Amino acid sequence: MKWVGLYELHGVEGLIPRYTDYSLEFKMDVLKYMNDTRESHRKAAAIFNISSPSTVYIY
């Protein structure tokens, strides 16, 4: 289901593993989105194409 969701949101690019450091601006955009919409870290990870939902709440 995760892969289907990523494909629906981002096409083939959503299926490519990403190993990256996220900029402070990007992190703030994700957190602002979650705060504004009350979405879960899992949904935010899918929408922002973050490879692992746990990345959103590790720090």
C-alpha positions in Angstrom: 0.0 0.0 0.0 2.9 2.3 0.7 4.3 1.9 -2.7 0.9 2.4 -4.4 0.4 5.6 -2.4 3.9 6.9 -3.3 3.3 6.1 -6.9 -0.1 7.9 -6.9 1.4 11.0 -5.3 4.8 11.1 -7.1 4.8 8.7 -10.1 7.9 6.6 -10.7 10.1 9.0 -8.9 8.2 8.2 -5.7 9.5 4.6 -5.9 13.2 5.6 -6.1 14.9 5.2 -2.7 16.1 8.6 -1.3 19.1 8.9 1.0 19.5 12.6 1.6 19.9 15.2 4.2 16.9 17.5 4.3 17.4 21.3 4.5 16.1 23.2 7.5 13.6 24.9 5.2 12.3 21.6 4.0 11.9 20.3 7.6 10.1 23.4 8.6 7.7 23.0 5.6 6.9 19.5 6.6 6.3 20.5 10.3 4.2 23.5 9.3 2.1 21.3 7.0 1.6 18.8 9.8 0.6 21.5 12.2 -1.7 23.3 9.8 -3.5 20.1 8.6 -3.2 17.9 11.6 -1.9 15.1 9.4 0.1 12.2 10.8 3.9 11.8 10.2 3.1 8.9 7.9 0.8 11.0 5.7 3.3 13.9 5.7 6.1 11.5 4.7 4.1 10.3 1.8 3.1 13.8 0.6 6.6 15.1 0.9 8.2 11.9 -0.6 10.2 11.2 2.5 11.5 7.6 2.3 10.7 6.6 5.9 7.9 8.1 8.0 10.1 7.6 11.1 12.4 10.3 9.7 9.8 12.9 10.5 9.9 12.2 14.2 13.4 10.9 14.9 14.7 14.2 16.1 
